[in-house]
Amino acid sequence: MRALESLYLGTKNTIIFELFSLLIYCFSLLYFILNSELTVAQIGVGYWGPNLLRNLVSNEECHVKFAVDISAERRDFVQSLYPEIQVSNDAEEIFSDSDIDAVVIATPVRSHFDLTMRALEANKHVLIEKPMATTVAEVDQLGKLAESKNLIAMVGHTFLYNRAVRHIKKIIDAGELGDIRYIYSQRVNLGRIRSDVDALWNLAPHDVSIIQYWLNNSEPEYVKRVGMDYVQNGVDDVVFLSIKYPNHILANIHVSWLDPHKIRKMTVVGSERMVVYDDIAENKVTIFDKGIDRMAVLGKYMDFDKPNPLNFNHRSGDVVVPEIAWEEPLKVEIQHFVDCILKKTPCLTGVDHAKQVVAILAAGSEKLVFLEN
């Protein structure tokens, strides 16, 4: 009897001990998740860099240790806002620092590939401003290196983290627009003129990445480009990019920094409905129940004759403006980058997506020439 009691008590104590150990493990894991912090550095704090840096600093899972810029003025700017961040003009200080887990690169396009390669070689996760590189071969090389080292290489296609863009994606995927027929976009403004890249490579990555996202990364059948250089020789100020996708889907992208209007608008025309995304409007998404339906006419042989211009129904129904809560896309993008590293979240704008965008841009350019300032 005593032997049975001892066995019972021993088993009971073992179970309690195992449950207690499991509880400690769960609390430890939860504490690790809640208190995990990435040590991050940023290279480039020029035009777009301050926005990235602001969101990195405000992210509770990031500790920004370093900011690098070749301009003393920009380094002083960083120190005036964030005195706790170390500044330098030498990116090697970042690459050689074993405390740094991830690097954000916001430098001129021509430096993206070399800096990203150097960061990956130094075992750092990388978020690169668009485009990731300037050739498909370069993106492939970055992807292979990142995969071999189990690192995240992500490109900053910020509009894919925009709630309005994501709302339209849900509408398309749900079939509410019917068959997608064509998409066209305008991204034009007077300035800011650049000399390192033309208007296509400066502005069109946004529209190409959005269209690829909406069309589930469909591979184009062909890409055609028409552009002209008016202000600087060899640097197109205006470009019209036409893309033909499978299933008879057309896309046209108009980009320019030589235009009297500031327009950031995309239109998707479907067989059932149409939707307009206007990034600078208060109501960013408008859905139109409009279209033209063919009306079949019964023929004398009990078949349907070929419709003539009078056998079409012009449909004009409701106009819907969905309420979409605003959240800064760049904040969402930075959080996604962090989640990809800490939580192994699949990367929305990783190497595969970056490669498709670069392939389309490259197909629209016989060659990409960088001009020194």
N, C-alpha and C positions, 0 to 999 in steps of 0.2 A: 504493500500500500504506500509506504513512504517512498519507494522507488518510483511509483507512478506519479506521486505528487511532485517529486524532484524533477522528473521528466517534463511534467506539465509546466512547472514554474520556469524551467530552463528554456522551453520552447517559447513561452510567453515573453520572457525577457529578450530572447533573440528577435522576435517579431517587433517588439517595442523598439529595440535598438536599431533594427533595419529601417523602421518607419521614421525614427528620429533622424537617422543618417540621411534618408531620402529628403526629409523636410529641410535639413540644413543645406543639402545640395541645391534644392529648388530655390531657397532664399538666396544662396550664393550666386546662382545663375541669374536670378532676377536682379540682384544688386549689380552684377557685372554688366547686364544689358542696360540698366538705367544709368549706370555711371561710366559706361564706355565713352572714351573721348579720343577723337582723332587729332593728332598733331599735324597741322597743315601749314604749308608755305605757299605763297603766291608769287609768280614771276610776271611782272608787267602790271602797272597801276596807272595806265594812261587813260584813254577815252572811256572804255567800258570797265576797266579794272576796278575803279572805286565801287561800282555797284556789286561786283563779285565779292570784294573785300568786306563791304558792309554786311552782306548776307552771311559770309563765313563767320564774322565776328559775332553776329547776333544768334548764330546757331549754337544751342547749348551742348551739342555733341562735338563741337570743334574747338580746338585751341590753336589759334593762329600764332605761330612762333616767328615767322620770317616773311618779309616782303622785299622783293628784289626789283630794282628798276635802274636803268643806266642814267636816268635823269636825276640830278641832285634835287631839283625842284619837286619832283614827284616823291622822292624819298622824304623830303621835309614835310610834304603834304600829309603823308602817312603818319609820320611821327607827331604832327600837330593834332591829328584826330585820335590816334591809337598809340600813345607813348609806350605802352607795354610791348609793342611789336618791334622786333629787331629789323633793321633795314640794312641793305647792302646793294652794291652794284655788280656783284659777282654771283651768278647762279650756282657755281660750284660749291659755295658754302651750304646751299640747300642739299645738293646731291650727296655731299659727304657727311651730312648730319644724320646719324642713325636714329635720332629721336623723331624725325619727320616721317609720317606715314603716307601722306598724300601731297600732291603738288597741283595747283591750279595755274594754268598757263593762259595769259591774256596778252600776247605779244603780236607783232606783225605776222601775217600769214606765212611769209617765207621762212620764218624761224620755227614754225610749229613742229615739223617733223624732227629736226635735230634736237630740240629741247625735250620733246616727248620721248624720243629714243634714249636720251641721257637719263631722264627720270626713271624710265622703266628699267634700264640697266642698273640703276642705283636702288632697285626694289621699292619704288614709290608708285602708289596708285596715281592716276592722272585724269584730270578734267581739263580738256583743251577747248578754247574758244573755236567757233566754226571758221573755216572748215578744218577738219582734223589734219589734213595734209592736202597736197595739190595734185597727187596722182593716185590711182588705184594701187599701184605697186607699193607706194609708201604706206598706204593704209594697211595693206596686207602684211607688210613687214612689222608694223606696229602691233597688229593683231596677233601675229604669231609669237612675238616676244612677250606680250602681255599674257597670252594663254600659257606659255611655257613657264612663266613665273607666278601664275595664278593671281594676276593683278587686274584691276579694273582700268580700262582705257575708255573714257567716255567723252563725247563731243557735246559742246554746249549749244544744241539746237533748242533754244529756250522756249520757242512757241509750242513745242510738244508738251510743255508743262503748263500751258495756258488753259484755263477751264473752259473758255469759249471754244477753242480748237478741239478740246476733248469732247465737249457737248456735241459738236457737229459730227465727230467720229461715231458717237453712239447713234445719232440719227441715221447716218449712212449705213452702219452695220445692222441696224434694225430694219432696214429696207424702206424707211419712211419716204425717201426721195424716189423710190423706184430704181430703175436702171440708171446708173450715172452716165450722162452723155458727154458733158465737157465741163472743164474747170478753167477759169481764167483769173488772173491776179494782177494787181497794180501795186507796186512798191516804189513810189516816186517822191521826189523832194527837190528843193533847190539847195544843193550841198548835202552833206559834207563830202567834198571831193577828195579822193585819195590818189596817191601816186604809186603805191606798192601793188595794188590790184585794180582791176577794172570794175565797172558797176555790176557786172554779172557775178563775179566771185565775192564782191562785197555784200550785195543785197539778196541775190537769188537763192543762196543756201537756205534762207528762211522759208521761202515759198516751196522750193523743191522738197525740203524735209517735211513740210505740212502735207503736201500732196501725196508723197510716199506713205506717210502715216495714214492718211484717209483711205488710200487705195491698198492698204495692207502690203506695202512694200512691193507692189507689182513691178515687174521689169519692163521698161519701155521697149517698144519696137523700133523707134527711131527718135533722134533728137536733132532739131535744126535751129540755128541761131542766125539772127541778123542784128548787127550792131554798128555803131559809128563813133569815131573819136573826133570831137569838136574842139575840146579845150586843150588836151594834151595828146601829142602824137603817140599812137600805139596803145592808148588807154581809152577804151570805149566808155563814153558817158551815158549812153542809152543802149539797151539790148532788149530784143524781143526773142524769147526762147519758146519754141514750139515742141511739144512732146506728144508722141502717139503711143497709147497704151493698148494692151489687148482689149477685146470686147468693144472695139470702136470708140474708146474713150480718148478724147483730145484734151490737152492742157496747153495754155498759153500764159507765159510769164512776161510781164513788162516791168523792167527796172530802169531807173534813171536817177541821177543826182543833178539833172539839168531840166527841171520842170517847175512851172509856176505854182503847182499845187502840192500839198502834202497829202498823199493818199496811201493808205495801208488797207486794201480791200481785196477780198477773194469771193468769187461767186461759184457755186456748184449748181449745175443744171441737171435735174433728173427727169425721168419720164413721168413722174407723178407730182413731184414738188421741186422747189428751188430754194436755196438758202444762201444768204449773204453774210459774210463775216467782215465786219468793219472794225479794225482794231483801235481806231481813234474816236469812234462814236461812243456815246453813253450807253446805248443798247447795242452790244457788239454782235448779236446774232438775230437775224430776222428770217423767218420761214414763210415762203409764199406758196399758197396752194394755187399755182398757176401752171398752165400747160396747154398743149394743143393735142386733142384726141382725134384719131381717124374715125370717121363714121362709115360703116359698111353699108352699101346699097345693094339690095337684092336685084339680081339681073333676071332676064326673061327665061334663062335656062336654070333657074333656081340656084345660081351661084352668085358670088359677090363681085360686081364689076370693080375695075380699078378706080379708086377715088379720084375725083377731080378737085380743084381748089374750093369748090362749094361744099365738099363733103368732109369738112373738118369742123370740129367743135372747139372754139376758143374758151378755155376754162379759166375763170378768175374767181377764186374763192377767198377764204380767210387769210389774213396776214397775222402770224403769231410771233410775238417777241417773248421768248422764254426768259424767266428770271434766273440769272446766273450769278452766284455769289463770287465776289472778287477776291483773289489771293495772288500776291505777286508771283509771277511765274518763275522768276529767278530764285526766290526763296524755296519753291517746290523743287526746282532743279537741284539746288545745293543739298536739300534733304534727301533727294533720291540718290545722289552721289554717295552720301554718307550711308544710306541704307544698303546700297549695293556692296559696300565694303564691310559694314558691321553685321548686317542681317542677311547677306547673300541674296538680296533682291535682284531678280533678273534686270539687266540694264536696258532701258528703253532706247537710249541713244548711244549704244555701244558701237563696236567696230563694224558690225554688219550694216547697221543703218548708215553710219558715216561713209562706208564704202559705196553704198548705193547713191548717196547724194554727190559724192566726189565723181563717181562714174558718169552721172548725168551732166554735171558741170563740165567735166573734161570732154565729154562727147560733143558739147556745144562750143568747144574751143579747139581750133587746130593746134594751137600751142599757147601756153601761158607764159608770158614774159614779165618778169619782175623788173621794175625800173628803180634805180637808186634815186633817192631824193637829191 
